[in-house]
Amino acid sequence: MNKPLIAFLAFSTAISSCKQAPASLWGTPDAYLGQTPPTDTPKIFAQGMLTEKGAWAGDRIAFSADGKEFYYSHNTTWFDGKNLKIKYVKFEDGKWTSPKVLTNHYYAPTLSADDKTMYFIGGDDKKPGHNIVWQSHRSDTGWTLQTQYLDKPYRLYDFTPTASGNIYAGSNGTWGNMDWKNCQFARINVAKGDIGIKTLGIPLNSPGFNGDFFVAKDESYMIISYKEQPDFECELPISFRKPDDTWTNPKNLGALINNDKGHRWGEYVSPDGKYLFYTHGHSEKDCYIFWVRFDTLKEKLMHSNFEPYVKIPVKDQLANASQPISFKIPADTFFDDDGNSTLTLSATQLPPGLSFDAAAKTISGKLKAGRYDVTITATDAAKAAATTKFRFVVK
């Protein structure tokens, strides 16, 4: 065989190898474990591929930046870490491998913005009163043995670093005991030099548990579990970060995603931004990873109406039966991300003896001694409304 022919064959082989091993799987039939992508209707992801009999797959998942690695939690129950594992599958030699165990007793794998570090929580060596975040680093042979990254006296549930260095988590911080009801969506502003965690406040947080979420690496939006009930029933909305570093009122992702009263958590958007993944179930027996087309839904929600919300509830007001009442609804009671000028106030519950001037936003009149409930409603141009209730205590 002559040298030009050998060189040509070597060149052809190299080209063929490049075709078989693209730099990224996104946009190829092998992406997303080779599964057929969903439409606007969610469907179970990789059903039958990820779990053993009697187990479920889900919680927070993670794809590598090139789409060739997939990490997920695997367990037999919702509330016991005895059989908890982080598993993974990889795209090698033109195909996806079978699931393998990365580590035991940990969960919620989260990759850093540069894809070089993995963070997770859990472990079987927990200290009372401590919440430890663990890390592992990429090496030429895989991932290094996990080491301690943070040890805090407050929860760091769904620990997530972003491209700026800011860290998001569901936490009780300094505002409550280390139980679920005090958990709020919070952030450590590393980019601004802060090292203490601070709640993200209203409207992201609502009464009850606030801990399950996904935040984009550029911090442009968050998908959260909200209105969470004691039995974990909840819905998924999206909130967008505004230029002043506050967050919009969460918008429900719609009836196709929030189609029943099940538990939804483990929110995650694929690195290409196209698909939302989340875990959904009513118990271990019907718990699955679902996925749904997301980029088009996000774009639609960005340009739809924002509902008004109560920013600062009105406190109960004290009055004297011998004096006239004149109370103006504070300007910061209601807020609308489309602009407060869109809001019209009305008194939807007002006791006899009082009147409401909508233009002046003032309640006036006179009451006898007693306790009187008042309801004020703010309605926007799209007829979406928010309501605050308070009481006049007249002596």
C-alpha positions as CSV (number, residue, x, y, z in Angstrom):
1,M,0.0,0.0,0.0
2,N,1.5,3.4,-1.0
3,K,2.0,6.2,1.5
4,P,-0.7,8.6,-0.1
5,L,-3.3,5.9,0.3
6,I,-2.3,5.2,3.9
7,A,-2.5,8.9,4.7
8,F,-5.9,9.2,3.0
9,L,-7.3,6.2,5.0
10,A,-5.9,7.7,8.3
11,F,-7.6,11.0,7.5
12,S,-10.9,9.3,6.6
13,T,-10.7,7.3,9.9
14,A,-10.1,10.5,11.9
15,I,-13.1,12.2,10.2
16,S,-15.3,9.1,10.9
17,S,-14.2,9.2,14.5
18,C,-15.1,12.8,14.8
19,K,-18.6,12.1,13.5
20,Q,-19.0,9.2,16.0
21,A,-17.9,11.4,18.9
22,P,-19.2,14.9,18.6
23,A,-18.0,17.5,21.0
24,S,-21.6,17.9,22.2
25,L,-24.7,15.7,22.0
26,W,-27.1,18.6,22.0
27,G,-29.0,18.6,18.7
28,T,-28.2,15.0,17.9
29,P,-30.5,11.9,18.2
30,D,-28.3,10.6,21.1
31,A,-29.0,13.6,23.3
32,Y,-31.1,13.1,26.5
33,L,-30.2,9.4,26.7
34,G,-31.5,8.9,23.1
35,Q,-35.1,9.6,24.3
36,T,-37.7,11.1,21.9
37,P,-38.2,14.7,23.2
38,P,-41.6,15.7,24.6
39,T,-43.9,18.5,23.4
40,D,-45.8,20.9,25.7
41,T,-47.2,17.9,27.5
42,P,-44.9,16.3,30.1
43,K,-43.9,12.7,29.8
44,I,-41.9,10.3,31.9
45,F,-38.2,10.4,31.1
46,A,-36.2,7.3,30.3
47,Q,-38.8,5.0,31.8
48,G,-37.4,1.6,32.7
49,M,-33.8,2.6,32.1
50,L,-32.7,4.2,35.3
51,T,-34.2,2.2,38.2
52,E,-34.1,-1.3,39.7
53,K,-37.2,-3.1,40.9
54,G,-38.7,-1.5,43.9
55,A,-36.8,1.8,43.5
56,W,-37.4,5.2,42.1
57,A,-35.2,7.7,40.3
58,G,-35.4,11.5,40.6
59,D,-34.9,14.4,42.9
60,R,-32.3,16.9,41.5
61,I,-30.7,15.6,38.4
62,A,-27.7,17.0,36.3
63,F,-26.4,16.8,32.8
64,S,-22.8,17.6,31.9
65,A,-22.3,20.7,29.7
66,D,-21.7,18.5,26.7
67,G,-24.8,16.3,27.4
68,K,-22.7,13.1,27.6
69,E,-23.2,12.5,31.3
70,F,-26.4,12.2,33.3
71,Y,-26.5,12.1,37.1
72,Y,-29.5,11.4,39.3
73,S,-30.6,10.2,42.8
74,H,-31.8,6.6,43.3
75,N,-33.7,5.3,46.3
76,T,-36.3,2.9,47.6
77,T,-38.2,5.3,49.9
78,W,-38.8,9.0,50.2
79,F,-37.7,9.4,53.8
80,D,-34.8,7.0,54.4
81,G,-31.2,7.4,53.2
82,K,-30.2,3.8,53.9
83,N,-30.4,2.8,50.2
84,L,-29.9,6.3,48.8
85,K,-27.4,6.6,45.9
86,I,-26.3,9.0,43.2
87,K,-26.1,7.1,39.9
88,Y,-25.0,8.1,36.5
89,V,-24.9,7.0,32.8
90,K,-22.4,8.1,30.3
91,F,-22.2,8.3,26.5
92,E,-19.2,6.2,25.5
93,D,-18.2,4.5,22.2
94,G,-21.3,5.8,20.5
95,K,-23.9,4.6,23.1
96,W,-25.2,5.2,26.6
97,T,-23.9,2.9,29.3
98,S,-26.1,1.2,31.9
99,P,-26.5,3.0,35.3
100,K,-23.6,2.9,37.7
101,V,-23.3,4.0,41.3
102,L,-21.2,7.2,41.8
103,T,-21.6,7.4,45.6
104,N,-23.8,6.1,48.4
105,H,-26.0,8.1,50.9
106,Y,-25.8,11.4,49.0
107,Y,-28.3,13.2,46.8
108,A,-29.1,16.3,44.8
109,P,-26.0,16.3,42.4
110,T,-25.3,19.8,41.2
111,L,-22.6,20.8,38.7
112,S,-20.6,24.0,38.9
113,A,-21.0,26.6,36.1
114,D,-17.6,25.4,34.6
115,D,-18.7,21.8,34.9
116,K,-15.5,20.9,36.9
117,T,-17.0,20.4,40.3
118,M,-20.0,18.5,41.6
119,Y,-21.8,19.4,44.8
120,F,-24.2,17.2,46.8
121,I,-25.7,16.9,50.2
122,G,-26.5,14.1,52.6
123,G,-24.0,11.5,53.8
124,D,-24.0,9.0,56.6
125,D,-21.8,11.0,59.0
126,K,-24.1,13.9,59.8
127,K,-23.4,16.0,62.8
128,P,-26.3,17.2,64.9
129,G,-27.1,20.9,64.1
130,H,-24.8,20.9,61.1
131,N,-25.6,20.9,57.4
132,I,-22.7,19.9,55.2
133,V,-22.3,20.4,51.5
134,W,-19.9,18.0,49.8
135,Q,-17.8,18.4,46.7
136,S,-16.0,16.3,44.2
137,H,-13.7,17.4,41.3
138,R,-13.2,16.1,37.8
139,S,-10.0,14.2,37.2
140,D,-8.5,12.3,34.3
141,T,-10.0,9.1,35.7
142,G,-13.4,10.4,36.8
143,W,-14.5,12.2,40.0
144,T,-12.3,12.5,43.1
145,L,-13.4,11.2,46.5
146,Q,-15.9,13.6,48.0
147,T,-14.7,16.2,50.5
148,Q,-16.4,18.7,52.8
149,Y,-17.1,22.0,51.1
150,L,-19.3,23.9,53.6
151,D,-20.4,23.2,57.1
152,K,-23.2,25.6,58.3
153,P,-25.6,25.7,61.3
154,Y,-28.5,26.1,58.9
155,R,-30.0,24.2,56.0
156,L,-28.6,24.4,52.5
157,Y,-31.3,22.4,50.8
158,D,-30.9,22.2,47.0
159,F,-27.5,24.0,47.3
160,T,-26.8,25.7,43.9
161,P,-23.8,27.8,42.9
162,T,-24.2,30.2,39.9
163,A,-21.8,31.7,37.3
164,S,-21.3,34.8,39.4
165,G,-20.3,32.8,42.5
166,N,-23.6,33.5,44.3
167,I,-25.1,30.5,46.1
168,Y,-28.8,29.7,46.3
169,A,-30.4,27.3,48.7
170,G,-33.5,26.6,50.7
171,S,-32.6,27.6,54.2
172,N,-33.7,28.5,57.7
173,G,-30.7,30.9,57.9
174,T,-30.9,33.0,61.0
175,W,-34.7,33.5,60.9
176,G,-36.0,30.2,62.3
177,N,-35.3,26.8,63.8
178,M,-33.9,24.0,61.7
179,D,-37.2,22.6,60.6
180,W,-39.0,22.5,57.3
181,K,-41.6,25.2,58.0
182,N,-38.9,27.9,58.4
183,C,-37.2,27.0,55.1
184,Q,-37.1,29.9,52.6
185,F,-35.5,30.5,49.2
186,A,-32.3,32.3,50.1
187,R,-29.0,33.4,48.7
188,I,-25.4,34.0,49.7
189,N,-24.2,37.0,47.8
190,V,-20.6,35.9,47.2
191,A,-20.3,38.3,44.3
192,K,-20.9,41.2,46.6
193,G,-18.6,39.9,49.4
194,D,-21.4,38.7,51.7
195,I,-20.9,35.4,53.4
196,G,-24.1,35.2,55.4
197,I,-27.3,33.7,53.8
198,K,-30.3,36.0,53.3
199,T,-33.9,35.2,52.4
200,L,-35.1,36.3,49.0
201,G,-38.3,37.4,50.7
202,I,-41.7,38.1,49.1
203,P,-43.0,37.2,46.5
204,L,-40.8,34.1,46.1
205,N,-41.5,32.8,49.6
206,S,-44.9,31.8,50.8
207,P,-46.1,30.3,54.2
208,G,-44.7,26.8,54.7
209,F,-41.8,25.0,53.2
210,N,-39.8,26.8,50.5
211,G,-36.8,24.7,49.5
212,D,-37.2,23.0,46.1
213,F,-36.1,25.1,43.2
214,F,-33.9,25.5,40.1
215,V,-32.0,28.7,39.4
216,A,-30.4,29.5,36.0
217,K,-26.6,29.7,36.0
218,D,-26.9,33.4,35.0
219,E,-29.6,33.9,37.7
220,S,-32.1,35.2,35.2
221,Y,-34.9,33.0,36.5
222,M,-36.0,30.5,39.1
223,I,-38.4,27.6,38.9
224,I,-39.7,26.8,42.4
225,S,-42.1,24.5,44.2
226,Y,-44.7,26.7,45.9
227,K,-48.0,26.5,47.8
228,E,-46.5,23.4,49.4
229,Q,-48.9,21.5,51.7
230,P,-48.0,19.3,54.7
231,D,-48.4,16.2,52.5
232,F,-46.0,17.8,49.9
233,E,-48.6,18.7,47.3
234,C,-47.3,21.7,45.4
235,E,-47.2,23.4,42.0
236,L,-44.4,24.7,39.8
237,P,-44.1,28.4,38.8
238,I,-41.4,30.5,37.3
239,S,-40.0,33.9,38.6
240,F,-37.8,36.2,36.7
241,R,-35.0,38.3,38.2
242,K,-35.4,42.0,37.6
243,P,-32.7,44.6,37.0
244,D,-32.9,45.8,40.6
245,D,-32.1,42.3,41.9
246,T,-35.7,41.6,43.0
247,W,-37.9,38.8,41.7
248,T,-41.2,38.9,39.9
249,N,-44.4,37.4,41.2
250,P,-44.1,33.6,40.4
251,K,-46.2,32.6,37.3
252,N,-47.8,29.2,37.3
253,L,-46.3,26.9,34.6
254,G,-49.8,25.9,33.5
255,A,-52.3,23.1,33.7
256,L,-50.3,20.6,31.6
257,I,-47.5,20.6,34.2
258,N,-49.5,21.3,37.4
259,N,-52.2,18.8,36.4
260,D,-52.9,17.3,39.8
261,K,-52.2,17.6,43.5
262,G,-49.0,15.5,43.5
263,H,-45.5,16.4,44.9
264,R,-43.3,18.2,42.4
265,W,-39.6,18.8,43.1
266,G,-36.1,18.4,41.7
267,E,-36.6,21.1,39.1
268,Y,-33.9,21.2,36.5
269,V,-33.4,22.8,33.0
270,S,-31.1,21.1,30.6
271,P,-27.9,23.0,29.7
272,D,-29.2,23.8,26.2
273,G,-32.2,25.5,27.8
274,K,-34.8,23.4,25.9
275,Y,-36.3,21.1,28.5
276,L,-37.6,21.2,32.0
277,F,-37.1,18.1,34.2
278,Y,-38.8,17.5,37.5
279,T,-39.7,14.6,39.8
280,H,-43.4,14.0,40.3
281,G,-45.4,11.5,42.4
282,H,-47.8,10.8,45.2
283,S,-45.5,8.2,46.8
284,E,-42.5,6.0,46.0
285,K,-44.8,3.8,43.9
286,D,-45.6,6.3,41.3
287,C,-42.6,8.6,41.5
288,Y,-40.9,9.4,38.1
289,I,-38.7,12.0,36.4
290,F,-40.8,14.0,33.9
291,W,-39.6,16.3,31.2
292,V,-41.4,18.9,29.0
293,R,-40.5,21.5,26.4
294,F,-39.5,24.6,28.3
295,D,-37.8,27.2,26.1
296,T,-41.0,28.2,24.3
297,L,-43.0,28.1,27.5
298,K,-40.5,30.4,29.2
299,E,-40.6,32.9,26.3
300,K,-44.4,32.9,26.4
301,L,-44.6,33.5,30.2
302,M,-42.0,36.3,30.1
303,H,-44.4,38.3,27.9
304,S,-47.7,37.5,29.6
305,N,-49.4,39.4,32.4
306,F,-47.9,39.4,35.9
307,E,-50.5,39.1,38.7
308,P,-50.4,41.7,41.5
309,Y,-49.5,40.5,45.0
310,V,-49.5,41.7,48.6
311,K,-46.0,43.1,49.2
312,I,-46.5,44.3,52.8
313,P,-49.8,43.2,54.5
314,V,-51.8,45.9,56.3
315,K,-51.5,45.6,60.1
316,D,-54.6,45.8,62.3
317,Q,-55.5,49.3,63.1
318,L,-56.5,50.8,66.5
319,A,-59.3,53.4,66.6
320,N,-61.4,55.3,69.2
321,A,-65.2,55.2,69.0
322,S,-65.3,58.9,69.9
323,Q,-63.1,59.9,66.9
324,P,-63.6,59.7,63.1
325,I,-61.5,57.2,61.2
326,S,-59.3,58.2,58.3
327,F,-56.9,55.5,57.1
328,K,-55.0,55.5,53.9
329,I,-53.9,52.2,52.4
330,P,-50.0,52.3,52.3
331,A,-48.5,52.7,48.9
332,D,-46.3,49.6,49.3
333,T,-49.2,47.3,50.3
334,F,-49.7,45.9,46.7
335,F,-47.2,45.5,43.9
336,D,-47.5,44.6,40.2
337,D,-44.5,43.8,38.1
338,D,-46.3,45.3,35.1
339,G,-46.4,48.6,37.1
340,N,-48.5,49.7,40.0
341,S,-50.3,52.2,37.8
342,T,-52.2,49.3,36.4
343,L,-53.9,48.6,39.8
344,T,-57.4,49.7,40.9
345,L,-58.2,49.4,44.6
346,S,-61.6,48.5,45.9
347,A,-63.1,47.6,49.3
348,T,-64.6,44.1,48.9
349,Q,-65.5,43.9,52.6
350,L,-66.2,47.0,54.6
351,P,-68.4,47.4,57.8
352,P,-71.3,49.8,57.8
353,G,-70.2,53.2,59.0
354,L,-67.1,53.2,56.8
355,S,-66.6,54.2,53.1
356,F,-63.7,53.8,50.7
357,D,-62.4,56.5,48.4
358,A,-60.6,54.4,45.6
359,A,-58.9,57.5,44.1
360,A,-57.5,58.6,47.5
361,K,-57.1,55.0,48.7
362,T,-58.6,56.1,52.0
363,I,-61.0,54.5,54.4
364,S,-63.1,56.9,56.4
365,G,-66.1,57.0,58.7
366,K,-67.0,56.2,62.3
367,L,-67.5,52.9,64.2
368,K,-68.8,51.8,67.5
369,A,-66.5,49.9,69.9
370,G,-65.7,46.4,68.6
371,R,-63.7,44.5,66.0
372,Y,-64.3,45.0,62.3
373,D,-62.8,43.0,59.4
374,V,-61.9,44.8,56.2
375,T,-60.8,43.4,52.9
376,I,-59.1,45.5,50.2
377,T,-58.6,44.2,46.7
378,A,-56.2,45.4,44.0
379,T,-57.1,44.5,40.4
380,D,-54.9,45.0,37.4
381,A,-55.9,45.7,33.8
382,A,-56.1,42.0,33.0
383,K,-58.5,41.5,35.9
384,A,-56.0,39.6,38.0
385,A,-56.4,40.5,41.7
386,A,-54.7,40.4,45.0
387,T,-56.3,40.8,48.4
388,T,-55.3,42.0,51.9
389,K,-57.3,41.6,55.0
390,F,-57.0,43.5,58.3
391,R,-59.1,44.6,61.2
392,F,-60.1,47.8,62.9
393,V,-60.0,47.4,66.7
394,V,-62.2,50.2,68.0
395,K,-62.1,51.1,71.7
